[in-house]
Amino acid sequence: MKRRDFIHKSALGVMATVSLSSFLTPQSAFTKADLMGKSNPSLFGEGYSLQKEAYTAFLKMKTAASKSGFKIKVVSSYRNYAHQNRIWERKYKKFTSEGLSPINAIKKIIEYSTIPGTSRHHWGTDIDIVDGNAPQPRGLLLEKNFEGDGPFCKFKSWLDQHANSFGFYIVYTDNIYRKGFKYEPWHYSYAPISIPMLKAYQKLDLQAELQKAKLMGSNHFSEAFIKQYISENILDINPQLL
């Protein structure tokens, strides 16, 4: 879908004649702290946290899904820097204790999890969702649950048809040529805010930020590694979110 089509189909009541620049939040609205999960943003939701505009759009999508027999359950939404760092440290310790070298442990982590300060979940625009009305398998966020006869496959079909009309787009697609994070059929992003946030994020000196963060294993963040991480993990996403 082209961005102009996105404006036309938006369920937020924005008319097709409105330009994209006026539809998206200005990039200047975001500080470095906002972009890296180190601020204290105003967030909305019960059991999950989203920016107000994303929250309003999510409620509309949730109501529409309910009419089709689905109960949208948010597994994850906003995560601050400290939360992401706890995930990072837990996985780093686990993988290195299992015998992986530091760099291979890092590569294993970034199959699905981000380096603290680089997560889209820092923005209050992204959600991991499942169908709360379906049987809840032990591992909720697994690809197999969203395909074939998996418990969330009908829900995924509904999202494929309707999520974009509420401003939510899948982030990590199943495009076989896409690199970076693996396919996540549960991860959706509210485009009207996340697009300008990503553009603002690209203006940061991420290499300097990561090198001074002193994260577990960060001494292995070479210049080549960081450039590849930005290119593949941060930017090789659904092109409709760029």
PyMOL commands that set and color helices and strands:
alter all, ss='L'
color gray80, all
select helices_A, chain A and resi 3-9+20-23+27-29+32-35+52-67+81-97+102-109+120-122+143-146+153-166+191-201+206-211+218-220+223-234+239-241
alter helices_A, ss='H'
color red, helices_A
select strands_A, chain A and resi 72-76+126-131+168-170+187-190
alter strands_A, ss='S'
color yellow, strands_A
deselect
rebuild
show_as cartoon
